[in-house]
Amino acid sequence: MAEGFASNSPIVAAYRERTRRSAELAAEAAQLLPSGIAHDSRYLEPYGIYVESARGALKRDVDGNEYIDYFGGHGALLLGHGHPEVLAATHAALDQGTQFAANHPREIAWAEAIRRLVPAAERVRFVGSGTEATLLALRLARAFTGRRRIARFKASFHGWHDHMTSGYTSHFDGSPTPGVLPSIAEQVVLLPPGDLAAAEAALAGDPEIAAVIVEPTGGSFGLVPLEPSFLHALRALTERHGVLLIFDEVISGFRVAPGGAQGAFGIRPDLSTFAKIVAGGLPGGAVGGRRDILDGLDFAAARESGREKIDHPGTFNANPVSAAAGIATLGIIETTDACARANESAERLRRGLNELFEREGVSWAAYGTFSAFHLFTNPDGLEIRPGAFDPGALGYEALKKRRPGLVHKLRLALLLNGLDIGGWPGGMTSIAHDAATLERSLDGFRAALALLRREGEV
């Protein structure tokens, strides 16, 4: 049981009663998988739900319970679950084969779709995931510049490879997390989010910095937000010091706008990383950027330049089924108002939640931009007004801080009322989150708050 849970919690008891089959599966999984899960964000006490199907904004668990889904496939599902055009394209590709170990026409069409939407992606290299995308981008940057260090911002997530583990949820001093070599952690410069002076000092004082990598919407898709003006200043700063600028658009790419955050903000990075939406909700990712940088992967370019080529294999790079889903998804995003619709839904939800918090006298706040919402549960009891909450006035420590046990219990209370959100806590909207779905969601939040109030949590 998570810290802070009472053994006699009615919320926990009701959840156990409602999810008996999930409990059985969780017990089986605990014998096979660490913590019984395959992804850290799926950790929930006493156990998480087991889903058997999903369509649109809804998913159904093995106990027959239906939930409005705000997890959104970890951000991959801007079009919702099972969009018919994406499904049709995916089924057609499946019928032709899942792994050719050869070039195929869809990889060209997929790369063309990315370049149409993101002009800065002059060349594209496909990878298997977002973590692989940021890993490759860093290698490209170091090889191109001949420098060895990377600068990044605290509280941002750029995958789970060794350069990215410190400074996201812990080790904000830059010390290595378990299993990471100190010699690798020492090559990463951790900067305070949004602090241009600190970035200027780092780049001016360290000629070994090859690149700055940043989530352009701020850490964890705006949980720790950044101002567009900061990004413009960072672009100018990196250019002045000959440092590459990498936009990590694994979440924001093709979500905030068809051209990603760089399109929305009018900034051209040197390299960009994509995953999630780029593969239409299937496994896959990509690195796009300047031709001269991506030439580090090119056999002919390496020979002509006399530089050693960067090796980059990958069994599932440009997988034909993922390519089909990605082409279909990007086509819909390019030709419809999908991004704008998802953004509007999130704005309506954030506004409705803050009105609810104010009516209920709960000193929490919903905030975020584009198609995200984040819940500030105010663990230190600050005096805030939900509708006027300014996350920029707080540091990353305050925005990421949680009261032990509360987030787990909040998620259970929401699941009891037909809502599944992410554990940070927050979520993302899709085009399937229509007005009726949002009203049902606000009703669910209202009922969940009542349950939490009965247990003295709010």
Secondary structure, 3 states (H helix, E strand, C coil): CCCCCCCCCHHHHHHHHHCHHHHHHHHHHHCCCHHHCCCHHHCCCCCCCCEEEEEECEEEECCCCEEEECCHHHHCCCCCECCHHHHHHHHHHHHHCCCCCCCCHHHHHHHHHHHHHCCCCCEEEEECCHHHHHHHHHHHHHHHHCCCEEEEECCCCCCCCHHHCCCCCCCCCCCCCCCCCHHHHCCEEEECCCCHHHHHHHHHHCCCEEEEEECCCEHHHHCEECCHHHHHHHHHHHHHHCCEEEEECCCCCCCCCCCHHHHHHCCCCCEEEEEHHHHCCCCCEEEEECHHHHHHHCHHHHHHHCCCCCCCCCCCCCCHHHHHHHHHHHHHHHHCCHHHHHHHHHHHHHHHHHHHHHHHCCCCEEECCCCEEEEECCCCCCCCCHHHCCHHHCCHHHHHCCCCCHHHHHHHHHHHCCEECECCCEEECCCCCCHHHHHHHHHHHHHHHHHHHHCCCC
